[in-house]
Every structure is written in structure tokens, then in C-alpha cells.
Amino acid sequence: MLHERVREIRRSKNVKQAVIANTLGITVQAYSMKERGRRPITTVELESIAAVLDVPVSLFFREEEK
């Protein structure tokens, strides 16, 4: 699921939720709900998250190789 990939990639880049929440202009609690799938991540937010993490948006839609 998208929210799980966002969390996984953010953690792999060692970026705190607060950094992304600040970029999006939302609270850490609101961002945490997005990563847990309790609130949707919009296209605009996804583009901002990708920019902060320095990854292409398409990376969020690729399955991790195991």
C-alpha cells in the first residue's frame, strides 16, 4: 500500500516525520495518520514527500525487491 511504501522509504532515508510534516504544513500527528493509512496522501503531498526524500514519485509505486 502507498502509505506503507512512503513510511518504508522515509525510514530508509533516515528522515523524521517532523521534517515531512513541516514541509507539508501539517502537524506530526496528522502526517503520522497518513503514514498509517488513516488519512489519504494527496498527489500534491506525495510530490512534496518525494522532493524531501529526493526520490522519484514512481518509487512509491514499485514493489521492493526481496
mmCIF file as Biopython writes it, N, C-alpha, C and O atoms, coordinates in Angstrom:
data_model
#
loop_
_atom_site.group_PDB
_atom_site.id
_atom_site.type_symbol
_atom_site.label_atom_id
_atom_site.label_alt_id
_atom_site.label_comp_id
_atom_site.label_asym_id
_atom_site.label_entity_id
_atom_site.label_seq_id
_atom_site.pdbx_PDB_ins_code
_atom_site.Cartn_x
_atom_site.Cartn_y
_atom_site.Cartn_z
_atom_site.occupancy
_atom_site.B_iso_or_equiv
_atom_site.auth_seq_id
_atom_site.auth_asym_id
_atom_site.pdbx_PDB_model_num
ATOM 1   N N  . MET A ? 1  ? 0.841  -1.183  0.000  1.0 0.0 1  A 1 
ATOM 2   C CA . MET A ? 1  ? 0.000  0.000   0.000  1.0 0.0 1  A 1 
ATOM 3   C C  . MET A ? 1  ? 0.887  1.248   0.000  1.0 0.0 1  A 1 
ATOM 4   O O  . MET A ? 1  ? 2.020  1.231   0.482  1.0 0.0 1  A 1 
ATOM 5   N N  . LEU A ? 2  ? 0.345  2.307   -0.545 1.0 0.0 2  A 1 
ATOM 6   C CA . LEU A ? 2  ? 1.113  3.537   -0.706 1.0 0.0 2  A 1 
ATOM 7   C C  . LEU A ? 2  ? 1.666  4.055   0.616  1.0 0.0 2  A 1 
ATOM 8   O O  . LEU A ? 2  ? 2.850  4.376   0.708  1.0 0.0 2  A 1 
ATOM 9   N N  . HIS A ? 3  ? 0.827  4.137   1.630  1.0 0.0 3  A 1 
ATOM 10  C CA . HIS A ? 3  ? 1.291  4.696   2.902  1.0 0.0 3  A 1 
ATOM 11  C C  . HIS A ? 3  ? 2.436  3.877   3.495  1.0 0.0 3  A 1 
ATOM 12  O O  . HIS A ? 3  ? 3.334  4.435   4.125  1.0 0.0 3  A 1 
ATOM 13  N N  . GLU A ? 4  ? 2.411  2.572   3.299  1.0 0.0 4  A 1 
ATOM 14  C CA . GLU A ? 4  ? 3.487  1.724   3.812  1.0 0.0 4  A 1 
ATOM 15  C C  . GLU A ? 4  ? 4.795  1.983   3.069  1.0 0.0 4  A 1 
ATOM 16  O O  . GLU A ? 4  ? 5.866  2.009   3.676  1.0 0.0 4  A 1 
ATOM 17  N N  . ARG A ? 5  ? 4.700  2.176   1.744  1.0 0.0 5  A 1 
ATOM 18  C CA . ARG A ? 5  ? 5.902  2.478   0.945  1.0 0.0 5  A 1 
ATOM 19  C C  . ARG A ? 5  ? 6.487  3.832   1.342  1.0 0.0 5  A 1 
ATOM 20  O O  . ARG A ? 5  ? 7.705  3.981   1.435  1.0 0.0 5  A 1 
ATOM 21  N N  . VAL A ? 6  ? 5.624  4.813   1.575  1.0 0.0 6  A 1 
ATOM 22  C CA . VAL A ? 6  ? 6.101  6.132   1.990  1.0 0.0 6  A 1 
ATOM 23  C C  . VAL A ? 6  ? 6.880  6.003   3.295  1.0 0.0 6  A 1 
ATOM 24  O O  . VAL A ? 6  ? 7.977  6.546   3.420  1.0 0.0 6  A 1 
ATOM 25  N N  . ARG A ? 7  ? 6.324  5.295   4.254  1.0 0.0 7  A 1 
ATOM 26  C CA . ARG A ? 7  ? 6.994  5.119   5.548  1.0 0.0 7  A 1 
ATOM 27  C C  . ARG A ? 7  ? 8.316  4.373   5.382  1.0 0.0 7  A 1 
ATOM 28  O O  . ARG A ? 7  ? 9.337  4.768   5.946  1.0 0.0 7  A 1 
ATOM 29  N N  . GLU A ? 8  ? 8.288  3.311   4.619  1.0 0.0 8  A 1 
ATOM 30  C CA . GLU A ? 8  ? 9.479  2.496   4.393  1.0 0.0 8  A 1 
ATOM 31  C C  . GLU A ? 8  ? 10.611 3.319   3.762  1.0 0.0 8  A 1 
ATOM 32  O O  . GLU A ? 8  ? 11.758 3.243   4.202  1.0 0.0 8  A 1 
ATOM 33  N N  . ILE A ? 9  ? 10.287 4.086   2.753  1.0 0.0 9  A 1 
ATOM 34  C CA . ILE A ? 9  ? 11.306 4.890   2.067  1.0 0.0 9  A 1 
ATOM 35  C C  . ILE A ? 9  ? 11.796 6.015   2.979  1.0 0.0 9  A 1 
ATOM 36  O O  . ILE A ? 9  ? 12.993 6.296   3.023  1.0 0.0 9  A 1 
ATOM 37  N N  . ARG A ? 10 ? 10.882 6.658   3.706  1.0 0.0 10 A 1 
ATOM 38  C CA . ARG A ? 10 ? 11.289 7.721   4.639  1.0 0.0 10 A 1 
ATOM 39  C C  . ARG A ? 10 ? 12.261 7.184   5.673  1.0 0.0 10 A 1 
ATOM 40  O O  . ARG A ? 10 ? 13.282 7.809   5.959  1.0 0.0 10 A 1 
ATOM 41  N N  . ARG A ? 11 ? 11.945 6.032   6.228  1.0 0.0 11 A 1 
ATOM 42  C CA . ARG A ? 11 ? 12.835 5.432   7.230  1.0 0.0 11 A 1 
ATOM 43  C C  . ARG A ? 11 ? 14.186 5.057   6.629  1.0 0.0 11 A 1 
ATOM 44  O O  . ARG A ? 11 ? 15.221 5.233   7.272  1.0 0.0 11 A 1 
ATOM 45  N N  . SER A ? 12 ? 14.182 4.547   5.409  1.0 0.0 12 A 1 
ATOM 46  C CA . SER A ? 12 ? 15.446 4.156   4.772  1.0 0.0 12 A 1 
ATOM 47  C C  . SER A ? 12 ? 16.339 5.368   4.513  1.0 0.0 12 A 1 
ATOM 48  O O  . SER A ? 12 ? 17.559 5.236   4.421  1.0 0.0 12 A 1 
ATOM 49  N N  . LYS A ? 13 ? 15.730 6.543   4.398  1.0 0.0 13 A 1 
ATOM 50  C CA . LYS A ? 13 ? 16.476 7.789   4.178  1.0 0.0 13 A 1 
ATOM 51  C C  . LYS A ? 13 ? 16.798 8.495   5.496  1.0 0.0 13 A 1 
ATOM 52  O O  . LYS A ? 13 ? 17.414 9.561   5.497  1.0 0.0 13 A 1 
ATOM 53  N N  . ASN A ? 14 ? 16.382 7.902   6.616  1.0 0.0 14 A 1 
ATOM 54  C CA . ASN A ? 14 ? 16.608 8.475   7.948  1.0 0.0 14 A 1 
ATOM 55  C C  . ASN A ? 14 ? 16.054 9.896   8.079  1.0 0.0 14 A 1 
ATOM 56  O O  . ASN A ? 14 ? 16.706 10.784  8.630  1.0 0.0 14 A 1 
ATOM 57  N N  . VAL A ? 15 ? 14.850 10.090  7.565  1.0 0.0 15 A 1 
ATOM 58  C CA . VAL A ? 15 ? 14.180 11.387  7.657  1.0 0.0 15 A 1 
ATOM 59  C C  . VAL A ? 15 ? 13.064 11.260  8.691  1.0 0.0 15 A 1 
ATOM 60  O O  . VAL A ? 15 ? 12.266 10.324  8.646  1.0 0.0 15 A 1 
ATOM 61  N N  . LYS A ? 16 ? 13.021 12.198  9.608  1.0 0.0 16 A 1 
ATOM 62  C CA . LYS A ? 16 ? 11.990 12.173  10.649 1.0 0.0 16 A 1 
ATOM 63  C C  . LYS A ? 16 ? 10.639 12.645  10.092 1.0 0.0 16 A 1 
ATOM 64  O O  . LYS A ? 16 ? 10.572 13.440  9.155  1.0 0.0 16 A 1 
ATOM 65  N N  . GLN A ? 17 ? 9.579  12.130  10.697 1.0 0.0 17 A 1 
ATOM 66  C CA . GLN A ? 17 ? 8.232  12.537  10.299 1.0 0.0 17 A 1 
ATOM 67  C C  . GLN A ? 17 ? 8.064  14.048  10.414 1.0 0.0 17 A 1 
ATOM 68  O O  . GLN A ? 17 ? 7.372  14.656  9.598  1.0 0.0 17 A 1 
ATOM 69  N N  . ALA A ? 18 ? 8.686  14.656  11.412 1.0 0.0 18 A 1 
ATOM 70  C CA . ALA A ? 18 ? 8.548  16.097  11.630 1.0 0.0 18 A 1 
ATOM 71  C C  . ALA A ? 18 ? 9.048  16.908  10.441 1.0 0.0 18 A 1 
ATOM 72  O O  . ALA A ? 18 ? 8.488  17.959  10.131 1.0 0.0 18 A 1 
ATOM 73  N N  . VAL A ? 19 ? 10.087 16.435  9.779  1.0 0.0 19 A 1 
ATOM 74  C CA . VAL A ? 19 ? 10.632 17.144  8.618  1.0 0.0 19 A 1 
ATOM 75  C C  . VAL A ? 19 ? 9.597  17.179  7.495  1.0 0.0 19 A 1 
ATOM 76  O O  . VAL A ? 19 ? 9.363  18.220  6.881  1.0 0.0 19 A 1 
ATOM 77  N N  . ILE A ? 20 ? 8.988  16.033  7.241  1.0 0.0 20 A 1 
ATOM 78  C CA . ILE A ? 20 ? 7.994  15.973  6.168  1.0 0.0 20 A 1 
ATOM 79  C C  . ILE A ? 20 ? 6.725  16.722  6.568  1.0 0.0 20 A 1 
ATOM 80  O O  . ILE A ? 20 ? 6.146  17.437  5.751  1.0 0.0 20 A 1 
ATOM 81  N N  . ALA A ? 21 ? 6.293  16.564  7.805  1.0 0.0 21 A 1 
ATOM 82  C CA . ALA A ? 21 ? 5.100  17.278  8.270  1.0 0.0 21 A 1 
ATOM 83  C C  . ALA A ? 21 ? 5.289  18.783  8.116  1.0 0.0 21 A 1 
ATOM 84  O O  . ALA A ? 21 ? 4.378  19.481  7.670  1.0 0.0 21 A 1 
ATOM 85  N N  . ASN A ? 22 ? 6.457  19.280  8.478  1.0 0.0 22 A 1 
ATOM 86  C CA . ASN A ? 22 ? 6.751  20.708  8.350  1.0 0.0 22 A 1 
ATOM 87  C C  . ASN A ? 22 ? 6.683  21.153  6.892  1.0 0.0 22 A 1 
ATOM 88  O O  . ASN A ? 22 ? 6.133  22.211  6.586  1.0 0.0 22 A 1 
ATOM 89  N N  . THR A ? 23 ? 7.241  20.348  5.999  1.0 0.0 23 A 1 
ATOM 90  C CA . THR A ? 23 ? 7.204  20.659  4.568  1.0 0.0 23 A 1 
ATOM 91  C C  . THR A ? 23 ? 5.767  20.723  4.058  1.0 0.0 23 A 1 
ATOM 92  O O  . THR A ? 23 ? 5.427  21.578  3.241  1.0 0.0 23 A 1 
ATOM 93  N N  . LEU A ? 24 ? 4.928  19.809  4.546  1.0 0.0 24 A 1 
ATOM 94  C CA . LEU A ? 24 ? 3.530  19.760  4.106  1.0 0.0 24 A 1 
ATOM 95  C C  . LEU A ? 24 ? 2.655  20.798  4.805  1.0 0.0 24 A 1 
ATOM 96  O O  . LEU A ? 24 ? 1.525  21.051  4.389  1.0 0.0 24 A 1 
ATOM 97  N N  . GLY A ? 25 ? 3.192  21.399  5.877  1.0 0.0 25 A 1 
ATOM 98  C CA . GLY A ? 25 ? 2.415  22.384  6.618  1.0 0.0 25 A 1 
ATOM 99  C C  . GLY A ? 25 ? 1.339  21.768  7.486  1.0 0.0 25 A 1 
ATOM 100 O O  . GLY A ? 25 ? 0.289  22.369  7.717  1.0 0.0 25 A 1 
ATOM 101 N N  . ILE A ? 26 ? 1.611  20.549  7.971  1.0 0.0 26 A 1 
ATOM 102 C CA . ILE A ? 26 ? 0.658  19.853  8.845  1.0 0.0 26 A 1 
ATOM 103 C C  . ILE A ? 26 ? 1.383  19.414  10.112 1.0 0.0 26 A 1 
ATOM 104 O O  . ILE A ? 26 ? 2.610  19.472  10.184 1.0 0.0 26 A 1 
ATOM 105 N N  . THR A ? 27 ? 0.627  18.978  11.101 1.0 0.0 27 A 1 
ATOM 106 C CA . THR A ? 27 ? 1.237  18.510  12.342 1.0 0.0 27 A 1 
ATOM 107 C C  . THR A ? 27 ? 1.856  17.125  12.144 1.0 0.0 27 A 1 
ATOM 108 O O  . THR A ? 27 ? 1.521  16.402  11.206 1.0 0.0 27 A 1 
ATOM 109 N N  . VAL A ? 28 ? 2.751  16.785  13.038 1.0 0.0 28 A 1 
ATOM 110 C CA . VAL A ? 28 ? 3.351  15.450  13.004 1.0 0.0 28 A 1 
ATOM 111 C C  . VAL A ? 28 ? 2.263  14.400  13.189 1.0 0.0 28 A 1 
ATOM 112 O O  . VAL A ? 28 ? 2.306  13.342  12.561 1.0 0.0 28 A 1 
ATOM 113 N N  . GLN A ? 29 ? 1.296  14.686  14.041 1.0 0.0 29 A 1 
ATOM 114 C CA . GLN A ? 29 ? 0.206  13.743  14.275 1.0 0.0 29 A 1 
ATOM 115 C C  . GLN A ? 29 ? -0.592 13.501  12.994 1.0 0.0 29 A 1 
ATOM 116 O O  . GLN A ? 29 ? -0.938 12.362  12.681 1.0 0.0 29 A 1 
ATOM 117 N N  . ALA A ? 30 ? -0.881 14.564  12.261 1.0 0.0 30 A 1 
ATOM 118 C CA . ALA A ? 30 ? -1.633 14.425  11.005 1.0 0.0 30 A 1 
ATOM 119 C C  . ALA A ? 30 ? -0.819 13.638  9.989  1.0 0.0 30 A 1 
ATOM 120 O O  . ALA A ? 30 ? -1.359 12.796  9.271  1.0 0.0 30 A 1 
ATOM 121 N N  . TYR A ? 31 ? 0.484  13.911  9.929  1.0 0.0 31 A 1 
ATOM 122 C CA . TYR A ? 31 ? 1.330  13.176  8.987  1.0 0.0 31 A 1 
ATOM 123 C C  . TYR A ? 31 ? 1.410  11.699  9.380  1.0 0.0 31 A 1 
ATOM 124 O O  . TYR A ? 31 ? 1.363  10.820  8.519  1.0 0.0 31 A 1 
ATOM 125 N N  . SER A ? 32 ? 1.528  11.435  10.663 1.0 0.0 32 A 1 
ATOM 126 C CA . SER A ? 32 ? 1.586  10.058  11.147 1.0 0.0 32 A 1 
ATOM 127 C C  . SER A ? 32 ? 0.333  9.289   10.734 1.0 0.0 32 A 1 
ATOM 128 O O  . SER A ? 32 ? 0.411  8.116   10.370 1.0 0.0 32 A 1 
ATOM 129 N N  . MET A ? 33 ? -0.808 9.947   10.792 1.0 0.0 33 A 1 
ATOM 130 C CA . MET A ? 33 ? -2.057 9.293   10.378 1.0 0.0 33 A 1 
ATOM 131 C C  . MET A ? 33 ? -2.024 8.946   8.890  1.0 0.0 33 A 1 
ATOM 132 O O  . MET A ? 33 ? -2.579 7.927   8.479  1.0 0.0 33 A 1 
ATOM 133 N N  . LYS A ? 34 ? -1.386 9.773   8.094  1.0 0.0 34 A 1 
ATOM 134 C CA . LYS A ? 34 ? -1.248 9.485   6.664  1.0 0.0 34 A 1 
ATOM 135 C C  . LYS A ? 34 ? -0.370 8.257   6.458  1.0 0.0 34 A 1 
ATOM 136 O O  . LYS A ? 34 ? -0.692 7.395   5.641  1.0 0.0 34 A 1 
ATOM 137 N N  . GLU A ? 35 ? 0.741  8.171   7.196  1.0 0.0 35 A 1 
ATOM 138 C CA . GLU A ? 35 ? 1.638  7.020   7.062  1.0 0.0 35 A 1 
ATOM 139 C C  . GLU A ? 35 ? 0.997  5.727   7.557  1.0 0.0 35 A 1 
ATOM 140 O O  . GLU A ? 35 ? 1.371  4.636   7.126  1.0 0.0 35 A 1 
ATOM 141 N N  . ARG A ? 36 ? 0.042  5.855   8.456  1.0 0.0 36 A 1 
ATOM 142 C CA . ARG A ? 36 ? -0.648 4.665   8.964  1.0 0.0 36 A 1 
ATOM 143 C C  . ARG A ? 36 ? -1.885 4.317   8.145  1.0 0.0 36 A 1 
ATOM 144 O O  . ARG A ? 36 ? -2.583 3.347   8.442  1.0 0.0 36 A 1 
ATOM 145 N N  . GLY A ? 37 ? -2.155 5.116   7.112  1.0 0.0 37 A 1 
ATOM 146 C CA . GLY A ? 37 ? -3.290 4.838   6.245  1.0 0.0 37 A 1 
ATOM 147 C C  . GLY A ? 37 ? -4.620 5.313   6.779  1.0 0.0 37 A 1 
ATOM 148 O O  . GLY A ? 37 ? -5.668 4.935   6.256  1.0 0.0 37 A 1 
ATOM 149 N N  . ARG A ? 38 ? -4.598 6.133   7.808  1.0 0.0 38 A 1 
ATOM 150 C CA . ARG A ? 38 ? -5.851 6.624   8.392  1.0 0.0 38 A 1 
ATOM 151 C C  . ARG A ? 38 ? -6.349 7.894   7.726  1.0 0.0 38 A 1 
ATOM 152 O O  . ARG A ? 38 ? -7.512 8.270   7.874  1.0 0.0 38 A 1 
ATOM 153 N N  . ARG A ? 39 ? -5.460 8.554   6.993  1.0 0.0 39 A 1 
ATOM 154 C CA . ARG A ? 39 ? -5.824 9.720   6.180  1.0 0.0 39 A 1 
ATOM 155 C C  . ARG A ? 39 ? -5.170 9.535   4.818  1.0 0.0 39 A 1 
ATOM 156 O O  . ARG A ? 39 ? -4.082 8.966   4.734  1.0 0.0 39 A 1 
ATOM 157 N N  . PRO A ? 40 ? -5.806 9.999   3.759  1.0 0.0 40 A 1 
ATOM 158 C CA . PRO A ? 40 ? -5.214 9.829   2.424  1.0 0.0 40 A 1 
ATOM 159 C C  . PRO A ? 40 ? -4.024 10.760  2.199  1.0 0.0 40 A 1 
ATOM 160 O O  . PRO A ? 40 ? -3.950 11.850  2.766  1.0 0.0 40 A 1 
ATOM 161 N N  . ILE A ? 41 ? -3.107 10.308  1.368  1.0 0.0 41 A 1 
ATOM 162 C CA . ILE A ? 41 ? -1.991 11.136  0.921  1.0 0.0 41 A 1 
ATOM 163 C C  . ILE A ? 41 ? -2.381 11.653  -0.463 1.0 0.0 41 A 1 
ATOM 164 O O  . ILE A ? 41 ? -2.605 10.868  -1.385 1.0 0.0 41 A 1 
ATOM 165 N N  . THR A ? 42 ? -2.459 12.966  -0.602 1.0 0.0 42 A 1 
ATOM 166 C CA . THR A ? 42 ? -2.856 13.543  -1.885 1.0 0.0 42 A 1 
ATOM 167 C C  . THR A ? 42 ? -1.694 13.495  -2.877 1.0 0.0 42 A 1 
ATOM 168 O O  . THR A ? 42 ? -0.545 13.269  -2.497 1.0 0.0 42 A 1 
ATOM 169 N N  . THR A ? 43 ? -2.006 13.705  -4.125 1.0 0.0 43 A 1 
ATOM 170 C CA . THR A ? 43 ? -0.979 13.729  -5.166 1.0 0.0 43 A 1 
ATOM 171 C C  . THR A ? 43 ? 0.025  14.842  -4.901 1.0 0.0 43 A 1 
ATOM 172 O O  . THR A ? 43 ? 1.231  14.637  -5.040 1.0 0.0 43 A 1 
ATOM 173 N N  . VAL A ? 44 ? -0.458 16.006  -4.526 1.0 0.0 44 A 1 
ATOM 174 C CA . VAL A ? 44 ? 0.426  17.141  -4.240 1.0 0.0 44 A 1 
ATOM 175 C C  . VAL A ? 44 ? 1.331  16.811  -3.054 1.0 0.0 44 A 1 
ATOM 176 O O  . VAL A ? 44 ? 2.526  17.107  -3.085 1.0 0.0 44 A 1 
ATOM 177 N N  . GLU A ? 45 ? 0.771  16.201  -2.016 1.0 0.0 45 A 1 
ATOM 178 C CA . GLU A ? 45 ? 1.577  15.814  -0.855 1.0 0.0 45 A 1 
ATOM 179 C C  . GLU A ? 45 ? 2.625  14.781  -1.246 1.0 0.0 45 A 1 
ATOM 180 O O  . GLU A ? 45 ? 3.772  14.856  -0.804 1.0 0.0 45 A 1 
ATOM 181 N N  . LEU A ? 46 ? 2.236  13.828  -2.066 1.0 0.0 46 A 1 
ATOM 182 C CA . LEU A ? 46 ? 3.168  12.790  -2.491 1.0 0.0 46 A 1 
ATOM 183 C C  . LEU A ? 46 ? 4.336  13.399  -3.263 1.0 0.0 46 A 1 
ATOM 184 O O  . LEU A ? 46 ? 5.481  12.983  -3.088 1.0 0.0 46 A 1 
ATOM 185 N N  . GLU A ? 47 ? 4.054  14.373  -4.105 1.0 0.0 47 A 1 
ATOM 186 C CA . GLU A ? 47 ? 5.118  15.058  -4.842 1.0 0.0 47 A 1 
ATOM 187 C C  . GLU A ? 47 ? 6.059  15.788  -3.887 1.0 0.0 47 A 1 
ATOM 188 O O  . GLU A ? 47 ? 7.272  15.780  -4.095 1.0 0.0 47 A 1 
ATOM 189 N N  . SER A ? 48 ? 5.524  16.415  -2.851 1.0 0.0 48 A 1 
ATOM 190 C CA . SER A ? 48 ? 6.348  17.112  -1.860 1.0 0.0 48 A 1 
ATOM 191 C C  . SER A ? 48 ? 7.186  16.131  -1.052 1.0 0.0 48 A 1 
ATOM 192 O O  . SER A ? 48 ? 8.358  16.386  -0.778 1.0 0.0 48 A 1 
ATOM 193 N N  . ILE A ? 49 ? 6.586  15.019  -0.675 1.0 0.0 49 A 1 
ATOM 194 C CA . ILE A ? 49 ? 7.313  13.988  0.075  1.0 0.0 49 A 1 
ATOM 195 C C  . ILE A ? 49 ? 8.463  13.449  -0.766 1.0 0.0 49 A 1 
ATOM 196 O O  . ILE A ? 49 ? 9.573  13.273  -0.265 1.0 0.0 49 A 1 
ATOM 197 N N  . ALA A ? 50 ? 8.201  13.190  -2.028 1.0 0.0 50 A 1 
ATOM 198 C CA . ALA A ? 50 ? 9.244  12.692  -2.932 1.0 0.0 50 A 1 
ATOM 199 C C  . ALA A ? 50 ? 10.389 13.693  -3.030 1.0 0.0 50 A 1 
ATOM 200 O O  . ALA A ? 50 ? 11.556 13.301  -3.047 1.0 0.0 50 A 1 
ATOM 201 N N  . ALA A ? 51 ? 10.066 14.977  -3.096 1.0 0.0 51 A 1 
ATOM 202 C CA . ALA A ? 51 ? 11.100 16.011  -3.186 1.0 0.0 51 A 1 
ATOM 203 C C  . ALA A ? 51 ? 11.960 16.038  -1.925 1.0 0.0 51 A 1 
ATOM 204 O O  . ALA A ? 51 ? 13.184 16.134  -2.009 1.0 0.0 51 A 1 
ATOM 205 N N  . VAL A ? 52 ? 11.323 15.953  -0.760 1.0 0.0 52 A 1 
ATOM 206 C CA . VAL A ? 52 ? 12.069 15.948  0.503  1.0 0.0 52 A 1 
ATOM 207 C C  . VAL A ? 52 ? 12.984 14.732  0.582  1.0 0.0 52 A 1 
ATOM 208 O O  . VAL A ? 52 ? 14.125 14.831  1.033  1.0 0.0 52 A 1 
ATOM 209 N N  . LEU A ? 53 ? 12.477 13.586  0.141  1.0 0.0 53 A 1 
ATOM 210 C CA . LEU A ? 53 ? 13.255 12.345  0.217  1.0 0.0 53 A 1 
ATOM 211 C C  . LEU A ? 53 ? 14.217 12.187  -0.960 1.0 0.0 53 A 1 
ATOM 212 O O  . LEU A ? 53 ? 15.017 11.252  -0.996 1.0 0.0 53 A 1 
ATOM 213 N N  . ASP A ? 54 ? 14.133 13.104  -1.916 1.0 0.0 54 A 1 
ATOM 214 C CA . ASP A ? 54 ? 14.986 13.086  -3.109 1.0 0.0 54 A 1 
ATOM 215 C C  . ASP A ? 54 ? 14.848 11.775  -3.877 1.0 0.0 54 A 1 
ATOM 216 O O  . ASP A ? 54 ? 15.835 11.131  -4.235 1.0 0.0 54 A 1 
ATOM 217 N N  . VAL A ? 55 ? 13.595 11.402  -4.118 1.0 0.0 55 A 1 
ATOM 218 C CA . VAL A ? 55 ? 13.289 10.194  -4.893 1.0 0.0 55 A 1 
ATOM 219 C C  . VAL A ? 55 ? 12.203 10.530  -5.911 1.0 0.0 55 A 1 
ATOM 220 O O  . VAL A ? 55 ? 11.446 11.479  -5.709 1.0 0.0 55 A 1 
ATOM 221 N N  . PRO A ? 56 ? 12.115 9.769   -6.997 1.0 0.0 56 A 1 
ATOM 222 C CA . PRO A ? 56 ? 11.014 9.992   -7.937 1.0 0.0 56 A 1 
ATOM 223 C C  . PRO A ? 56 ? 9.702  9.471   -7.343 1.0 0.0 56 A 1 
ATOM 224 O O  . PRO A ? 56 ? 9.703  8.501   -6.586 1.0 0.0 56 A 1 
ATOM 225 N N  . VAL A ? 57 ? 8.613  10.103  -7.682 1.0 0.0 57 A 1 
ATOM 226 C CA . VAL A ? 57 ? 7.295  9.669   -7.199 1.0 0.0 57 A 1 
ATOM 227 C C  . VAL A ? 57 ? 7.049  8.207   -7.561 1.0 0.0 57 A 1 
ATOM 228 O O  . VAL A ? 57 ? 6.422  7.473   -6.796 1.0 0.0 57 A 1 
ATOM 229 N N  . SER A ? 58 ? 7.535  7.790   -8.707 1.0 0.0 58 A 1 
ATOM 230 C CA . SER A ? 58 ? 7.315  6.411   -9.160 1.0 0.0 58 A 1 
ATOM 231 C C  . SER A ? 58 ? 7.874  5.376   -8.190 1.0 0.0 58 A 1 
ATOM 232 O O  . SER A ? 58 ? 7.407  4.238   -8.160 1.0 0.0 58 A 1 
ATOM 233 N N  . LEU A ? 59 ? 8.871  5.763   -7.396 1.0 0.0 59 A 1 
ATOM 234 C CA . LEU A ? 59 ? 9.461  4.817   -6.439 1.0 0.0 59 A 1 
ATOM 235 C C  . LEU A ? 59 ? 8.425  4.339   -5.418 1.0 0.0 59 A 1 
ATOM 236 O O  . LEU A ? 59 ? 8.518  3.215   -4.927 1.0 0.0 59 A 1 
ATOM 237 N N  . PHE A ? 60 ? 7.455  5.172   -5.102 1.0 0.0 60 A 1 
ATOM 238 C CA . PHE A ? 60 ? 6.429  4.796   -4.132 1.0 0.0 60 A 1 
ATOM 239 C C  . PHE A ? 60 ? 5.511  3.693   -4.664 1.0 0.0 60 A 1 
ATOM 240 O O  . PHE A ? 60 ? 4.806  3.039   -3.896 1.0 0.0 60 A 1 
ATOM 241 N N  . PHE A ? 61 ? 5.526  3.496   -5.967 1.0 0.0 61 A 1 
ATOM 242 C CA . PHE A ? 61 ? 4.640  2.516   -6.583 1.0 0.0 61 A 1 
ATOM 243 C C  . PHE A ? 61 ? 5.354  1.247   -7.029 1.0 0.0 61 A 1 
ATOM 244 O O  . PHE A ? 61 ? 4.728  0.339   -7.576 1.0 0.0 61 A 1 
ATOM 245 N N  . ARG A ? 62 ? 6.657  1.182   -6.799 1.0 0.0 62 A 1 
ATOM 246 C CA . ARG A ? 62 ? 7.419  -0.018  -7.140 1.0 0.0 62 A 1 
ATOM 247 C C  . ARG A ? 62 ? 7.455  -0.937  -5.940 1.0 0.0 62 A 1 
ATOM 248 O O  . ARG A ? 62 ? 7.555  -0.493  -4.796 1.0 0.0 62 A 1 
ATOM 249 N N  . GLU A ? 63 ? 7.372  -2.215  -6.217 1.0 0.0 63 A 1 
ATOM 250 C CA . GLU A ? 63 ? 7.497  -3.177  -5.129 1.0 0.0 63 A 1 
ATOM 251 C C  . GLU A ? 63 ? 8.963  -3.337  -4.786 1.0 0.0 63 A 1 
ATOM 252 O O  . GLU A ? 63 ? 9.829  -3.327  -5.660 1.0 0.0 63 A 1 
ATOM 253 N N  . GLU A ? 64 ? 9.226  -3.485  -3.495 1.0 0.0 64 A 1 
ATOM 254 C CA . GLU A ? 64 ? 10.600 -3.679  -3.046 1.0 0.0 64 A 1 
ATOM 255 C C  . GLU A ? 64 ? 11.084 -5.045  -3.488 1.0 0.0 64 A 1 
ATOM 256 O O  . GLU A ? 64 ? 10.372 -6.043  -3.380 1.0 0.0 64 A 1 
ATOM 257 N N  . GLU A ? 65 ? 12.316 -5.070  -3.990 1.0 0.0 65 A 1 
ATOM 258 C CA . GLU A ? 65 ? 12.905 -6.353  -4.378 1.0 0.0 65 A 1 
ATOM 259 C C  . GLU A ? 65 ? 13.358 -7.078  -3.126 1.0 0.0 65 A 1 
ATOM 260 O O  . GLU A ? 65 ? 13.956 -6.487  -2.226 1.0 0.0 65 A 1 
ATOM 261 N N  . LYS A ? 66 ? 13.063 -8.371  -3.085 1.0 0.0 66 A 1 
ATOM 262 C CA . LYS A ? 66 ? 13.436 -9.142  -1.891 1.0 0.0 66 A 1 
ATOM 263 C C  . LYS A ? 66 ? 14.467 -10.169 -2.229 1.0 0.0 66 A 1 
ATOM 264 O O  . LYS A ? 66 ? 14.905 -10.915 -1.354 1.0 0.0 66 A 1 
#
